[in-house]
């Protein structure tokens, strides 16, 4: 299939430290030349006529990407990685410094809130303006106008100037216009960050409908669960370069590992560096899959195991391993400690031990969890011997396929746990009367 978007060796450079004038006169050119001769500093960057240093900043470097029709591409990265610059180039808001971009078809963009709208015009007028920019005929816009307004739920405000809209109203109308005017390529930057849960669900449903019609979507978000659930391919930008590309789970884990500097396994090779005291020292902490291998991503239906390996340096203590789990926004999800009968009231002899906690499948909600581990004594009093915070992390993936608690719902589900519980539905009456309070037949 012929690519719908081809990006070849694209780089974008900005000049920092000085404003570029709108136009130059002959006097400006002569004065600037004299200023550079007078104020040039050896070994440094260019200096303007006011002695102000300017330097180059490369927002993007050597970006290469090929996208097929119907793909939903996720773009992730830390703030300043180049995500918005890439989208602006694709949206033709700015030009690349080097390289070329080939796009086949109309492009609809949702960048920063309000981009593409004229603040003094009403919502109605901006619908027609946006459609005209996308190359739509007036008759085509009029045919879809009622559907656009109904989707945005802004019927009573459609003739109000958009400068009086809230940020949520802006995004509602902007998304509705871009989605219903049927661009071949839809570019969205954090569109799900604004708006209530009900409208977010409408946006997700519409995105799936757009994709099923063979259209292409670029989706930028800081919500890793949304990226892994919606996208089939993800690119990770770091300092303007693509550093990872491929399956959502793997790329998101690269992003999280780089951001937090933690992975699914942590080992201390030297006893002097290991957390602990003269009673207990940690050796290794791992997150394990069904095969006993370290893993960073788990399907929501599969169990997750956390293994703690530790050395008992002094025998005769009753020890209890403990794990706390926190999600990616710092919420303490839950804690667990070893309550098994094998070592519950049995003093440990000196030696190396391994304790494994198992979290059953269909227990955790999607997202990222970090583990704090410790080993302590509770007899004769509570004493903390070894502790390591944010020592390992893993991601729970909840796709739309399978038998998880998500069912057919594709939107965000709050909470830190998501158990798959039993439901029972029974038909009570084969022919229910009209209305719940209708009188019994024959009365």
ZAKOLKOL-122176 format. One record per residue (C-alpha): residue number from 1; x, y, z. Coordinates in pm, whole numbers. Layout:
BEGIN
[rec NUM, [X, Y, Z]]
...
END
This chain:
BEGIN
[rec 1, [0, 0, 0]]
[rec 2, [133, 343, -95]]
[rec 3, [235, 555, 208]]
[rec 4, [8, 847, 292]]
[rec 5, [283, 1030, 485]]
[rec 6, [656, 1017, 412]]
[rec 7, [904, 1210, 629]]
[rec 8, [1263, 1213, 503]]
[rec 9, [1557, 1356, 698]]
[rec 10, [1348, 1633, 853]]
[rec 11, [1521, 1873, 1092]]
[rec 12, [1399, 2198, 1243]]
[rec 13, [1627, 2473, 1372]]
[rec 14, [1533, 2775, 1580]]
[rec 15, [1751, 3074, 1660]]
[rec 16, [1762, 3160, 2029]]
[rec 17, [1860, 3487, 2185]]
[rec 18, [1725, 3747, 1943]]
[rec 19, [1416, 3849, 1751]]
[rec 20, [1429, 3830, 1374]]
[rec 21, [1294, 4151, 1214]]
[rec 22, [1002, 4132, 976]]
[rec 23, [1206, 4297, 697]]
[rec 24, [1546, 4458, 660]]
[rec 25, [1634, 4794, 511]]
[rec 26, [1965, 4874, 347]]
[rec 27, [2061, 5067, 662]]
[rec 28, [1984, 4759, 877]]
[rec 29, [2204, 4539, 659]]
[rec 30, [2498, 4783, 671]]
[rec 31, [2457, 4845, 1043]]
[rec 32, [2429, 4475, 1116]]
[rec 33, [2744, 4399, 920]]
[rec 34, [2938, 4669, 1106]]
[rec 35, [2801, 4546, 1437]]
[rec 36, [2912, 4191, 1372]]
[rec 37, [3259, 4312, 1281]]
[rec 38, [3278, 4529, 1590]]
[rec 39, [3134, 4294, 1848]]
[rec 40, [3228, 3943, 1729]]
[rec 41, [3367, 3732, 2009]]
[rec 42, [3631, 3477, 1933]]
[rec 43, [3516, 3117, 1953]]
[rec 44, [3153, 3207, 2030]]
[rec 45, [2826, 3239, 1839]]
[rec 46, [2709, 3537, 1640]]
[rec 47, [2643, 3857, 1831]]
[rec 48, [2376, 4105, 1719]]
[rec 49, [2406, 4479, 1692]]
[rec 50, [2308, 4517, 2057]]
[rec 51, [2576, 4269, 2168]]
[rec 52, [2317, 3995, 2227]]
[rec 53, [2438, 3640, 2163]]
[rec 54, [2227, 3407, 1948]]
[rec 55, [2262, 3033, 1912]]
[rec 56, [2097, 2752, 1721]]
[rec 57, [1852, 2512, 1880]]
[rec 58, [1756, 2200, 1688]]
[rec 59, [1402, 2100, 1788]]
[rec 60, [1412, 1805, 1545]]
[rec 61, [1708, 1617, 1397]]
[rec 62, [1700, 1370, 1108]]
[rec 63, [1342, 1244, 1145]]
[rec 64, [1247, 961, 907]]
[rec 65, [902, 804, 914]]
[rec 66, [667, 627, 674]]
[rec 67, [297, 598, 756]]
[rec 68, [40, 383, 574]]
[rec 69, [-328, 473, 531]]
[rec 70, [-541, 373, 830]]
[rec 71, [-258, 373, 1085]]
[rec 72, [-303, 530, 1429]]
[rec 73, [45, 652, 1523]]
[rec 74, [123, 748, 1880]]
[rec 75, [389, 1014, 1944]]
[rec 76, [530, 1032, 2297]]
[rec 77, [820, 1196, 2475]]
[rec 78, [905, 1434, 2755]]
[rec 79, [829, 1805, 2739]]
[rec 80, [1062, 1968, 2487]]
[rec 81, [1130, 1642, 2300]]
[rec 82, [998, 1785, 1971]]
[rec 83, [646, 1641, 1958]]
[rec 84, [463, 1968, 1897]]
[rec 85, [724, 2081, 1644]]
[rec 86, [675, 1761, 1446]]
[rec 87, [299, 1807, 1445]]
[rec 88, [332, 2171, 1336]]
[rec 89, [544, 2063, 1042]]
[rec 90, [289, 1796, 947]]
[rec 91, [12, 2055, 985]]
[rec 92, [209, 2298, 763]]
[rec 93, [212, 2558, 1038]]
[rec 94, [591, 2577, 1007]]
[rec 95, [845, 2454, 752]]
[rec 96, [1133, 2216, 820]]
[rec 97, [1482, 2358, 804]]
[rec 98, [1605, 2054, 612]]
[rec 99, [1439, 1746, 464]]
[rec 100, [1101, 1695, 304]]
[rec 101, [750, 1585, 401]]
[rec 102, [513, 1428, 147]]
[rec 103, [146, 1403, 248]]
[rec 104, [-137, 1280, 27]]
[rec 105, [-480, 1408, 122]]
[rec 106, [-645, 1671, 337]]
[rec 107, [-505, 1733, 685]]
[rec 108, [-713, 1818, 993]]
[rec 109, [-520, 1944, 1296]]
[rec 110, [-598, 1990, 1664]]
[rec 111, [-288, 2146, 1814]]
[rec 112, [-290, 2395, 2101]]
[rec 113, [-636, 2499, 2223]]
[rec 114, [-783, 2751, 1981]]
[rec 115, [-534, 2697, 1696]]
[rec 116, [-707, 2764, 1365]]
[rec 117, [-1002, 2956, 1513]]
[rec 118, [-1051, 3331, 1478]]
[rec 119, [-1134, 3466, 1822]]
[rec 120, [-1367, 3739, 1696]]
[rec 121, [-1577, 3504, 1483]]
[rec 122, [-1864, 3295, 1616]]
[rec 123, [-1858, 2920, 1642]]
[rec 124, [-2074, 2897, 1330]]
[rec 125, [-1840, 3119, 1129]]
[rec 126, [-1535, 2925, 1249]]
[rec 127, [-1690, 2597, 1133]]
[rec 128, [-1714, 2736, 781]]
[rec 129, [-1369, 2895, 805]]
[rec 130, [-1208, 2569, 916]]
[rec 131, [-1387, 2378, 644]]
[rec 132, [-1268, 2623, 381]]
[rec 133, [-909, 2591, 505]]
[rec 134, [-941, 2213, 467]]
[rec 135, [-1057, 2262, 109]]
[rec 136, [-1427, 2183, 165]]
[rec 137, [-1698, 2337, -50]]
[rec 138, [-1962, 2543, 126]]
[rec 139, [-2236, 2300, 26]]
[rec 140, [-2042, 2012, 182]]
[rec 141, [-1993, 2204, 508]]
[rec 142, [-2363, 2297, 520]]
[rec 143, [-2457, 1932, 475]]
[rec 144, [-2249, 1832, 779]]
[rec 145, [-2308, 2144, 989]]
[rec 146, [-2593, 2012, 1206]]
[rec 147, [-2400, 1691, 1279]]
[rec 148, [-2089, 1889, 1377]]
[rec 149, [-2281, 2113, 1617]]
[rec 150, [-2473, 1822, 1769]]
[rec 151, [-2151, 1630, 1835]]
[rec 152, [-1991, 1931, 2003]]
[rec 153, [-2301, 1984, 2223]]
[rec 154, [-2269, 2361, 2173]]
[rec 155, [-2601, 2435, 2004]]
[rec 156, [-2687, 2729, 2230]]
[rec 157, [-2339, 2883, 2195]]
[rec 158, [-2279, 2831, 1824]]
[rec 159, [-2344, 3198, 1741]]
[rec 160, [-2127, 3326, 2030]]
[rec 161, [-1775, 3455, 1951]]
[rec 162, [-1528, 3180, 2035]]
[rec 163, [-1317, 3423, 2241]]
[rec 164, [-1583, 3372, 2509]]
[rec 165, [-1553, 2992, 2496]]
[rec 166, [-1384, 2796, 2771]]
[rec 167, [-1090, 2573, 2679]]
[rec 168, [-1319, 2270, 2691]]
[rec 169, [-1567, 2434, 2451]]
[rec 170, [-1281, 2521, 2216]]
[rec 171, [-1167, 2160, 2201]]
[rec 172, [-1520, 2029, 2159]]
[rec 173, [-1585, 2240, 1855]]
[rec 174, [-1236, 2198, 1711]]
[rec 175, [-1246, 1818, 1740]]
[rec 176, [-1597, 1803, 1597]]
[rec 177, [-1500, 2012, 1294]]
[rec 178, [-1178, 1820, 1225]]
[rec 179, [-1344, 1480, 1266]]
[rec 180, [-1662, 1543, 1066]]
[rec 181, [-1506, 1720, 769]]
[rec 182, [-1338, 1389, 689]]
[rec 183, [-968, 1470, 643]]
[rec 184, [-752, 1184, 522]]
[rec 185, [-497, 1269, 794]]
[rec 186, [-601, 1378, 1144]]
[rec 187, [-339, 1528, 1378]]
[rec 188, [-425, 1558, 1748]]
[rec 189, [-211, 1705, 2027]]
[rec 190, [-342, 1623, 2377]]
[rec 191, [-704, 1650, 2264]]
[rec 192, [-813, 1418, 2547]]
[rec 193, [-654, 1639, 2814]]
[rec 194, [-949, 1881, 2807]]
[rec 195, [-1314, 1794, 2852]]
[rec 196, [-1521, 1571, 3072]]
[rec 197, [-1517, 1192, 3068]]
[rec 198, [-1833, 1166, 2857]]
[rec 199, [-1692, 1384, 2579]]
[rec 200, [-1357, 1202, 2593]]
[rec 201, [-1547, 880, 2528]]
[rec 202, [-1722, 1039, 2229]]
[rec 203, [-1383, 1146, 2093]]
[rec 204, [-1243, 794, 2133]]
[rec 205, [-1544, 642, 1959]]
[rec 206, [-1510, 889, 1674]]
[rec 207, [-1137, 819, 1642]]
[rec 208, [-1210, 450, 1600]]
[rec 209, [-1475, 524, 1338]]
[rec 210, [-1230, 748, 1149]]
[rec 211, [-962, 481, 1156]]
[rec 212, [-1202, 211, 1039]]
[rec 213, [-1274, 423, 730]]
[rec 214, [-906, 401, 637]]
[rec 215, [-798, 744, 757]]
[rec 216, [-470, 811, 933]]
[rec 217, [-432, 959, 1283]]
[rec 218, [-130, 1108, 1460]]
[rec 219, [-202, 1102, 1834]]
[rec 220, [15, 1286, 2089]]
[rec 221, [-61, 1228, 2455]]
[rec 222, [105, 1208, 2796]]
[rec 223, [-150, 942, 2893]]
[rec 224, [39, 617, 2846]]
[rec 225, [-272, 398, 2899]]
[rec 226, [-450, 586, 2619]]
[rec 227, [-149, 545, 2388]]
[rec 228, [-110, 171, 2449]]
[rec 229, [-485, 110, 2420]]
[rec 230, [-549, 310, 2101]]
[rec 231, [-230, 293, 1894]]
[rec 232, [-76, 8, 1702]]
[rec 233, [259, 184, 1648]]
[rec 234, [434, 441, 1867]]
[rec 235, [740, 659, 1821]]
[rec 236, [941, 800, 2111]]
[rec 237, [1111, 1137, 2067]]
[rec 238, [1403, 1247, 2281]]
[rec 239, [1590, 1573, 2222]]
[rec 240, [1447, 1598, 1872]]
[rec 241, [1534, 1245, 1756]]
[rec 242, [1338, 922, 1724]]
[rec 243, [1501, 692, 1979]]
[rec 244, [1244, 411, 1976]]
[rec 245, [972, 294, 1738]]
[rec 246, [746, -9, 1729]]
[rec 247, [490, -190, 1944]]
[rec 248, [321, 42, 2198]]
[rec 249, [411, -166, 2504]]
[rec 250, [782, -178, 2424]]
[rec 251, [811, 190, 2330]]
[rec 252, [614, 310, 2632]]
[rec 253, [836, 104, 2858]]
[rec 254, [1143, 263, 2700]]
[rec 255, [990, 603, 2776]]
[rec 256, [904, 519, 3136]]
[rec 257, [1243, 360, 3203]]
[rec 258, [1424, 666, 3069]]
[rec 259, [1198, 908, 3257]]
[rec 260, [1219, 737, 3596]]
[rec 261, [1556, 567, 3553]]
[rec 262, [1403, 245, 3688]]
[rec 263, [1326, -87, 3520]]
[rec 264, [1176, -425, 3599]]
[rec 265, [1495, -550, 3766]]
[rec 266, [1736, -399, 4016]]
[rec 267, [2041, -576, 4155]]
[rec 268, [2309, -465, 4403]]
[rec 269, [2642, -629, 4324]]
[rec 270, [2820, -497, 4630]]
[rec 271, [2700, -553, 4985]]
[rec 272, [2827, -208, 5076]]
[rec 273, [2592, -50, 4819]]
[rec 274, [2290, -266, 4899]]
[rec 275, [2008, -118, 5113]]
[rec 276, [1994, -263, 5462]]
[rec 277, [2172, -291, 5795]]
[rec 278, [2380, -547, 5979]]
[rec 279, [2077, -781, 5997]]
[rec 280, [1939, -780, 5638]]
[rec 281, [2074, -661, 5302]]
[rec 282, [1879, -655, 4977]]
[rec 283, [2036, -841, 4685]]
[rec 284, [1787, -812, 4398]]
[rec 285, [1428, -710, 4316]]
[rec 286, [1256, -828, 3997]]
[rec 287, [914, -816, 3831]]
[rec 288, [845, -1159, 3680]]
[rec 289, [608, -1299, 3416]]
[rec 290, [456, -1646, 3399]]
[rec 291, [783, -1792, 3269]]
[rec 292, [986, -1647, 3556]]
[rec 293, [1156, -1388, 3334]]
[rec 294, [1190, -1018, 3411]]
[rec 295, [918, -822, 3232]]
[rec 296, [810, -459, 3212]]
[rec 297, [462, -498, 3059]]
[rec 298, [175, -729, 3148]]
[rec 299, [-162, -796, 2993]]
[rec 300, [-427, -706, 3248]]
[rec 301, [-545, -1069, 3252]]
[rec 302, [-207, -1213, 3346]]
[rec 303, [-58, -1239, 3698]]
[rec 304, [230, -1018, 3809]]
[rec 305, [501, -1142, 4045]]
[rec 306, [752, -936, 4242]]
[rec 307, [1055, -1127, 4371]]
[rec 308, [1270, -996, 4657]]
[rec 309, [1608, -1162, 4713]]
[rec 310, [1788, -1071, 5036]]
[rec 311, [2067, -1189, 5262]]
[rec 312, [2005, -1248, 5633]]
[rec 313, [2335, -1161, 5798]]
[rec 314, [2233, -1225, 6158]]
[rec 315, [2016, -1522, 6245]]
[rec 316, [1751, -1542, 6514]]
[rec 317, [1511, -1271, 6388]]
[rec 318, [1150, -1311, 6274]]
[rec 319, [1147, -1121, 5943]]
[rec 320, [862, -996, 5724]]
[rec 321, [911, -885, 5359]]
[rec 322, [681, -599, 5258]]
[rec 323, [584, -435, 4924]]
[rec 324, [398, -110, 4855]]
[rec 325, [258, -28, 4511]]
[rec 326, [214, 330, 4385]]
[rec 327, [72, 435, 4050]]
[rec 328, [225, 687, 3811]]
[rec 329, [58, 986, 3980]]
[rec 330, [182, 887, 4326]]
[rec 331, [-136, 730, 4462]]
[rec 332, [-68, 451, 4711]]
[rec 333, [-257, 167, 4545]]
[rec 334, [-211, -104, 4808]]
[rec 335, [43, -282, 5028]]
[rec 336, [113, -643, 5111]]
[rec 337, [342, -830, 5348]]
[rec 338, [425, -1196, 5391]]
[rec 339, [158, -1360, 5607]]
[rec 340, [236, -1716, 5506]]
[rec 341, [262, -1974, 5780]]
[rec 342, [602, -2107, 5667]]
[rec 343, [805, -1823, 5822]]
[rec 344, [542, -1624, 6009]]
[rec 345, [669, -1693, 6359]]
[rec 346, [990, -1875, 6272]]
[rec 347, [1327, -1708, 6333]]
[rec 348, [1547, -1706, 6024]]
[rec 349, [1890, -1858, 6012]]
[rec 350, [2162, -1661, 5835]]
[rec 351, [2158, -1717, 5459]]
[rec 352, [2005, -1600, 5129]]
[rec 353, [1626, -1596, 5088]]
[rec 354, [1379, -1523, 4809]]
[rec 355, [1023, -1399, 4872]]
[rec 356, [771, -1372, 4587]]
[rec 357, [438, -1191, 4593]]
[rec 358, [181, -1280, 4323]]
[rec 359, [-89, -1039, 4206]]
[rec 360, [-363, -1233, 4023]]
[rec 361, [-472, -1131, 3675]]
[rec 362, [-773, -899, 3638]]
[rec 363, [-683, -724, 3963]]
[rec 364, [-489, -410, 3869]]
[rec 365, [-614, -124, 3653]]
[rec 366, [-418, -24, 3344]]
[rec 367, [-125, 208, 3390]]
[rec 368, [215, 203, 3553]]
[rec 369, [293, 83, 3903]]
[rec 370, [611, 138, 4104]]
[rec 371, [713, -88, 4390]]
[rec 372, [870, 4, 4724]]
[rec 373, [1014, -301, 4900]]
[rec 374, [1135, -353, 5255]]
[rec 375, [1221, -622, 5508]]
[rec 376, [1126, -561, 5870]]
[rec 377, [1067, -726, 6206]]
[rec 378, [746, -695, 6408]]
[rec 379, [855, -901, 6710]]
[rec 380, [930, -788, 6978]]
[rec 381, [882, -444, 6815]]
[rec 382, [857, -305, 6462]]
[rec 383, [1206, -251, 6317]]
[rec 384, [1290, -160, 5958]]
[rec 385, [1601, -345, 5840]]
[rec 386, [1614, -281, 5463]]
[rec 387, [1418, -54, 5232]]
[rec 388, [1430, 54, 4865]]
[rec 389, [1178, 299, 4720]]
[rec 390, [1078, 314, 4353]]
[rec 391, [1302, 15, 4304]]
[rec 392, [1114, -147, 4011]]
[rec 393, [824, -53, 3787]]
[rec 394, [595, -225, 3540]]
[rec 395, [304, -140, 3315]]
[rec 396, [-39, -303, 3298]]
[rec 397, [-193, -307, 2950]]
[rec 398, [-571, -324, 2905]]
[rec 399, [-659, -371, 2539]]
[rec 400, [-1008, -392, 2392]]
[rec 401, [-975, -760, 2311]]
[rec 402, [-1036, -1041, 2556]]
[rec 403, [-1239, -1090, 2870]]
[rec 404, [-1116, -815, 3102]]
[rec 405, [-1344, -592, 3310]]
[rec 406, [-1329, -329, 3033]]
[rec 407, [-1586, -505, 2817]]
[rec 408, [-1684, -296, 2514]]
[rec 409, [-1606, 38, 2679]]
[rec 410, [-1295, 205, 2533]]
[rec 411, [-1270, 522, 2741]]
[rec 412, [-1071, 594, 3057]]
[rec 413, [-1173, 399, 3368]]
[rec 414, [-1078, 556, 3703]]
[rec 415, [-938, 364, 3998]]
[rec 416, [-624, 171, 4081]]
[rec 417, [-778, -176, 4075]]
[rec 418, [-1002, -336, 3814]]
[rec 419, [-1123, -679, 3927]]
[rec 420, [-1321, -896, 3689]]
[rec 421, [-1632, -973, 3897]]
[rec 422, [-1921, -1212, 3835]]
[rec 423, [-2247, -1064, 3709]]
[rec 424, [-2582, -1239, 3674]]
[rec 425, [-2863, -1101, 3456]]
[rec 426, [-3201, -1276, 3443]]
[rec 427, [-3503, -1198, 3227]]
[rec 428, [-3792, -1161, 3468]]
[rec 429, [-4081, -1112, 3227]]
[rec 430, [-4099, -1227, 2866]]
[rec 431, [-4350, -951, 2783]]
[rec 432, [-4301, -658, 3022]]
[rec 433, [-4591, -412, 3042]]
[rec 434, [-4562, -65, 2889]]
[rec 435, [-4413, 149, 3164]]
[rec 436, [-4269, 33, 3494]]
[rec 437, [-4582, 135, 3690]]
[rec 438, [-4838, 2, 3445]]
[rec 439, [-5126, -192, 3614]]
[rec 440, [-5140, -572, 3583]]
[rec 441, [-5332, -706, 3286]]
[rec 442, [-5703, -769, 3359]]
[rec 443, [-5729, -513, 3639]]
END
